[in-house]
Structures are given as C-alpha cells and as structure tokens.
Amino acid sequence: MRVPTSFHPCLSASLIAIVCLAAAGCSQEPQVDRNTPEYLFSEVNRAVADGRFEKALSSSSALQVKFPKSEQAAKARLLNIVLLVGQSDGYRSIADAYLAGMEADPKQYGTLRSTAFNYHRKRKSVALVLYQASDRFLKRHSPESTYALESSWPVDDSEQGPDQLEEVRSGNLLDSEQQEEVEVVELPKGVARTLARFVGSEQDLAQARTTLEQGSVDLVPSGVLVTLTQCLLDNQKLFGREGLSEHKNYALFVVKAAESLKLALETLQDSPDEAIQAKADELQAQIDALYGRKTGNKS
C-alpha cells in the first residue's frame, strides 16, 4: 500500500487555521510576572490558605530578601510572627490534650507524658524561630512605623471532622497517622486564633475571618507591640516547664518581651489609647514580677 506524502488541501488548510487560532489565543493570555513583591506575597497567602506554613515562611523570607523595602515585605514580617505564634499555639493545644489524658488514664501515663513533651519540644523549636523573627521585627520599628495585616484564612470550618483531641483528653492514644491528622487540624486553628488576636477579635473568629477576607487590615502600632509582648511572654513560660527547664531561653524571652513593651509604651505616649494602655500596664506588672521588682520601678 502506498503511503500518502501530503495532506488533502482542505484538511491542511483546516489544521493551519486551528493552529493559528490556538496561537492567537495563547498570545492573548496575560503573562504573570513572578519576580514582583505582589506575586511573591500572593504565594505566601496561597500557602497559608492551604495550611502549608513552612512553605509560607520560606516564601516570605524570599520576599523579604529580594524586596526588603517593599510594602509586601513589611506585611510579610508581621505575618511571619503571626504564623510562628499560631503554630506554637497549635502545638500547645495538642500537648495540653496529652497532659489532660495523663490524668484521665494513669495506666497510659508514661506514653501520654512522653508524647506531650514531644509536642512541647516541637513548640520550643518554633518559639526559638519566633524569638529571631521578633528581634528582626523590633529592630525595624520606629516612631513612624505603620502596620498592616493581610492573610488568607487557614481554616475551612465547613470541613472540620471529629475532635480527635477529645479522645486524647479521655486518655486514649493515637497512632502516628492520627497524630499527623491532628496536627493538620490544630496548627491552622492556632494560626486562625492568632490572626484573630492581632486584629482584635480574639473572642470572635468568624468576625476576624470576615475582617481579613475584606483585605489588608491597618493595625494600631502600639496594639501590635503589646500583642507581640503577650505572645513572647506566653512562649517564655514554655522554657520554665518542669522537664523542659532552659533558664537561658527563659530569660531571653523576658528581655525581648520587655523590649517590645518599652517600644509600645513609647508609642502610647505619642498616640494614647486607654484600652491598649491598660493591657500594657498589666504586662508591665508581669514583667516586673519576673524581674523580681515592684511595678513602676525601672531600675
């Protein structure tokens, strides 16, 4: 059989027309410039929405290195702190559930306690990165600093399954696969709580989600610093726990919290806010107690 060496003229013309149309369609598609702070920040937000917080942090770091003076880099620095505090909060929730399980079933005491401290150690690793991020953040603060929080919401409330931590609190053990499932649920919850905390809706997650879904949220600088102070003190307590006593880190977190609060108080002098001032005074009393001095004594 002889193989034809050319197409039928009509068929050839049709193919050419199809190719031309396809090429024209492709040429009309907008080209996305991936080397912009806007694109890199959108990558951070996409990772947050998917609960891939390590990816969000790495993308955020890349953004800050490539475009350090951009508006998106400033937002990324604050979002870094939120993500780290949120992960720490998530690990705390899991560890607390295992500690509660120890009381519920003394027979499983050893295994439950061991697992609880594994999560405390995970929290410790996150807290140390938080310390470094806070140090960089505070060094960039000035009286002219403004802060805005922009983030995707990391939790899809419509897809929440049964609370496996309730099983842990009852003294039941989870296998490795179930533990991974718990982390997938609890870490985004921790980040959601922290986002709500920074936007001033700590008791109303639904409101916080609505607020963030409307776009970038301008924050009061003194409020940001006071919230950061509280977050540092919350994590500072971790290093004083029995079985995880690390006096050096315990002290370092107090110092960093005091530094953050000092900047907050200076900011409040220029822009007074009664509610924020009241919270700052409470934190000052806590820090003074940790230093073993009477509140108001700065020596």
C-alpha positions as CSV (number, residue, x, y, z in Angstrom):
1,M,0.0,0.0,0.0
2,R,1.3,3.4,-0.9
3,V,1.6,5.9,2.0
4,P,0.4,9.4,1.0
5,T,3.1,12.0,1.2
6,S,0.9,15.1,1.6
7,F,-2.3,16.1,3.3
8,H,-5.5,16.8,1.4
9,P,-5.6,20.6,0.7
10,C,-8.8,21.1,2.6
11,L,-7.5,19.2,5.6
12,S,-4.2,21.1,5.5
13,A,-6.0,24.4,5.5
14,S,-8.2,23.4,8.4
15,L,-5.2,22.4,10.5
16,I,-3.4,25.6,9.7
17,A,-6.5,27.6,10.8
18,I,-6.7,25.7,14.1
19,V,-3.0,26.2,14.8
20,C,-3.4,29.9,14.1
21,L,-6.4,30.3,16.4
22,A,-4.6,28.4,19.2
23,A,-1.6,30.6,18.8
24,A,-3.7,33.8,18.8
25,G,-5.5,32.6,22.0
26,C,-2.2,31.9,23.8
27,S,-0.8,35.3,22.8
28,Q,-3.8,36.9,24.5
29,E,-3.3,35.3,27.8
30,P,-1.8,37.7,30.4
31,Q,1.8,37.0,31.3
32,V,2.3,36.8,35.1
33,D,5.5,38.5,36.3
34,R,6.7,36.2,39.1
35,N,9.5,38.5,40.1
36,T,7.4,41.0,41.9
37,P,6.7,41.6,45.6
38,E,3.0,41.3,44.8
39,Y,3.3,37.9,43.3
40,L,5.6,36.6,46.0
41,F,3.2,37.8,48.7
42,S,0.4,36.0,46.9
43,E,2.4,32.8,47.1
44,V,2.7,33.3,50.9
45,N,-1.0,33.8,51.2
46,R,-1.7,30.7,49.0
47,A,0.4,28.6,51.2
48,V,-1.4,29.9,54.4
49,A,-4.7,29.1,52.8
50,D,-3.5,25.5,52.2
51,G,-2.1,25.2,55.7
52,R,1.5,24.8,54.4
53,F,3.0,27.1,56.9
54,E,6.7,26.1,56.3
55,K,6.2,27.0,52.7
56,A,4.6,30.3,53.7
57,L,7.5,31.1,55.9
58,S,10.1,30.2,53.2
59,S,8.3,32.3,50.6
60,S,8.0,35.1,53.0
61,S,11.8,35.0,53.6
62,A,12.5,35.1,49.9
63,L,10.2,38.1,49.5
64,Q,12.0,40.0,52.3
65,V,15.4,39.2,50.8
66,K,14.5,40.3,47.2
67,F,12.3,43.3,48.1
68,P,13.2,44.3,51.6
69,K,11.8,47.8,51.3
70,S,8.5,46.9,49.7
71,E,5.1,47.2,51.3
72,Q,4.7,43.4,50.9
73,A,7.9,42.7,52.8
74,A,6.7,44.8,55.8
75,K,3.4,42.8,55.8
76,A,5.4,39.6,55.5
77,R,7.5,40.4,58.6
78,L,4.3,40.8,60.7
79,L,2.7,37.7,59.1
80,N,5.8,35.7,59.9
81,I,5.3,36.4,63.6
82,V,1.6,35.5,63.4
83,L,2.4,32.2,61.7
84,L,5.0,31.3,64.2
85,V,2.9,32.2,67.2
86,G,0.0,30.3,65.7
87,Q,2.0,27.1,65.2
88,S,3.3,27.4,68.7
89,D,-0.3,27.8,69.9
90,G,-1.4,24.7,67.9
91,Y,1.4,22.6,69.4
92,R,0.4,23.8,72.9
93,S,-3.2,22.7,72.3
94,I,-2.0,19.2,71.4
95,A,0.4,19.0,74.3
96,D,-2.2,20.1,76.7
97,A,-4.6,17.4,75.5
98,Y,-2.0,14.7,76.2
99,L,-1.3,16.2,79.6
100,A,-5.0,16.0,80.4
101,G,-5.1,12.4,79.2
102,M,-2.4,11.5,81.8
103,E,-4.9,12.4,84.5
104,A,-7.8,10.6,82.8
105,D,-5.9,7.3,82.4
106,P,-2.9,6.8,84.8
107,K,-2.2,3.4,83.0
108,Q,-1.1,5.3,79.9
109,Y,0.7,8.0,82.0
110,G,4.2,7.3,80.6
111,T,3.3,7.2,76.9
112,L,0.9,10.2,77.1
113,R,3.5,12.3,79.0
114,S,6.2,11.4,76.5
115,T,4.0,12.4,73.6
116,A,3.1,15.7,75.4
117,F,6.7,16.6,75.7
118,N,7.4,15.7,72.1
119,Y,4.9,18.4,71.2
120,H,6.5,20.8,73.8
121,R,9.8,20.3,72.0
122,K,8.2,21.0,68.7
123,R,6.8,24.1,70.2
124,K,10.2,25.0,71.5
125,S,11.7,24.9,68.1
126,V,9.0,27.2,66.7
127,A,9.4,29.5,69.7
128,L,13.1,30.0,69.0
129,V,12.4,31.0,65.4
130,L,9.7,33.3,66.8
131,Y,12.4,34.9,69.0
132,Q,14.6,35.6,66.0
133,A,11.7,36.9,63.9
134,S,10.6,39.2,66.8
135,D,14.2,40.5,67.1
136,R,14.3,41.5,63.4
137,F,10.8,43.0,63.6
138,L,11.6,45.2,66.7
139,K,14.8,46.4,65.2
140,R,12.9,47.8,62.2
141,H,10.4,49.6,64.4
142,S,10.4,53.4,64.5
143,P,8.0,56.1,65.7
144,E,6.9,56.4,62.0
145,S,6.2,52.6,61.6
146,T,2.8,51.6,60.4
147,Y,1.5,48.0,60.4
148,A,-1.0,46.2,58.2
149,L,-2.0,42.5,58.5
150,E,-3.0,40.7,55.3
151,S,-3.6,37.0,55.2
152,S,-5.7,34.2,53.9
153,W,-7.8,32.4,56.4
154,P,-6.2,29.0,57.2
155,V,-9.3,27.1,58.4
156,D,-12.2,25.7,56.4
157,D,-14.9,25.4,59.1
158,S,-17.2,23.5,56.8
159,E,-14.7,20.6,56.6
160,Q,-13.9,20.1,60.3
161,G,-14.1,16.5,61.3
162,P,-14.5,15.0,64.8
163,D,-12.3,16.3,67.5
164,Q,-9.6,13.6,67.9
165,L,-8.0,15.6,70.8
166,E,-11.1,14.8,72.8
167,E,-10.1,11.1,72.5
168,V,-6.6,12.1,73.8
169,R,-8.1,14.1,76.7
170,S,-10.0,10.9,77.7
171,G,-6.8,9.0,78.0
172,N,-6.8,7.3,74.6
173,L,-3.7,7.1,72.5
174,L,-3.5,7.9,68.8
175,D,-1.4,6.1,66.2
176,S,1.2,8.0,64.1
177,E,-1.3,8.6,61.2
178,Q,-3.9,10.0,63.6
179,Q,-1.3,12.3,65.2
180,E,-0.5,13.7,61.8
181,E,-4.2,14.3,61.2
182,V,-4.4,16.1,64.5
183,E,-1.5,18.4,63.5
184,V,-3.1,19.2,60.1
185,V,-6.2,20.4,62.0
186,E,-4.7,22.0,65.1
187,L,-1.9,24.1,63.6
188,P,-4.3,26.0,61.3
189,K,-6.6,26.5,64.2
190,G,-3.7,28.0,66.2
191,V,-2.9,30.4,63.3
192,A,-6.5,31.4,63.0
193,R,-6.7,32.2,66.7
194,T,-3.5,34.3,66.4
195,L,-4.8,36.2,63.4
196,A,-7.9,37.0,65.4
197,R,-5.8,38.1,68.3
198,F,-3.8,40.6,66.2
199,V,-6.9,42.1,64.5
200,G,-8.6,42.5,67.9
201,S,-11.3,39.8,67.5
202,E,-9.8,37.1,69.7
203,Q,-13.2,36.1,71.0
204,D,-14.9,36.1,67.6
205,L,-13.1,34.0,65.0
206,A,-16.0,34.5,62.5
207,Q,-15.6,38.2,62.7
208,A,-11.8,38.0,62.4
209,R,-12.3,35.9,59.2
210,T,-14.7,38.4,57.7
211,T,-12.4,41.3,58.5
212,L,-9.4,39.6,56.9
213,E,-11.4,38.5,53.8
214,Q,-12.1,42.2,53.1
215,G,-8.4,42.8,52.5
216,S,-5.4,44.3,54.3
217,V,-6.2,45.4,57.8
218,D,-4.4,48.5,59.3
219,L,-3.4,47.9,62.9
220,V,-2.6,50.3,65.7
221,P,1.2,50.2,66.2
222,S,1.1,50.2,70.0
223,G,-1.5,47.4,69.8
224,V,0.8,45.3,67.6
225,L,3.6,45.7,70.1
226,V,1.5,44.9,73.1
227,T,0.1,41.8,71.4
228,L,3.7,40.7,70.5
229,T,4.7,41.3,74.1
230,Q,2.0,39.0,75.3
231,C,2.9,36.3,72.7
232,L,6.5,36.4,73.8
233,L,5.5,36.0,77.4
234,D,3.2,33.1,76.6
235,N,6.1,31.3,74.9
236,Q,8.6,32.3,77.6
237,K,6.6,30.2,80.1
238,L,7.4,27.1,78.0
239,F,11.1,27.3,78.9
240,G,10.3,27.2,82.6
241,R,8.3,24.0,82.5
242,E,9.4,21.1,84.6
243,G,11.1,18.6,82.3
244,L,12.0,21.4,79.8
245,S,13.7,23.9,82.0
246,E,16.0,26.1,80.0
247,H,17.0,29.1,82.1
248,K,18.9,30.9,79.3
249,N,15.9,30.9,76.9
250,Y,13.5,31.7,79.7
251,A,15.5,34.8,80.5
252,L,16.0,35.8,76.8
253,F,12.2,35.8,76.2
254,V,11.6,38.1,79.2
255,V,14.2,40.5,77.9
256,K,12.7,40.5,74.4
257,A,9.2,41.0,75.8
258,A,10.4,43.9,77.9
259,E,12.0,45.4,74.8
260,S,8.7,45.1,72.9
261,L,6.7,46.6,75.7
262,K,9.1,49.5,76.1
263,L,8.5,50.4,72.4
264,A,4.8,50.1,73.0
265,L,4.8,52.4,75.9
266,E,6.8,55.0,73.9
267,T,4.3,54.8,71.1
268,L,1.4,55.2,73.5
269,Q,2.9,58.5,74.8
270,D,2.5,59.9,71.3
271,S,-0.8,58.2,70.5
272,P,-2.7,57.4,73.7
273,D,-5.2,54.6,73.8
274,E,-6.9,53.7,77.1
275,A,-7.6,50.0,76.3
276,I,-4.1,49.3,75.0
277,Q,-2.6,51.3,77.9
278,A,-4.5,49.1,80.4
279,K,-3.2,45.9,78.7
280,A,0.4,47.4,78.6
281,D,0.2,48.1,82.4
282,E,-0.9,44.5,83.1
283,L,2.1,43.2,81.0
284,Q,4.4,45.6,82.8
285,A,3.3,44.2,86.1
286,Q,4.0,40.6,84.8
287,I,7.5,41.6,83.6
288,D,8.3,43.4,86.8
289,A,7.3,40.3,88.7
290,L,9.6,38.2,86.6
291,Y,12.4,40.6,87.3
292,G,11.6,40.5,91.0
293,R,10.9,44.2,91.3
294,K,7.9,46.3,92.2
295,T,5.7,47.6,89.3
296,G,6.8,51.0,88.2
297,N,10.4,50.5,89.4
298,K,12.5,50.7,86.2
299,S,15.9,50.4,87.9
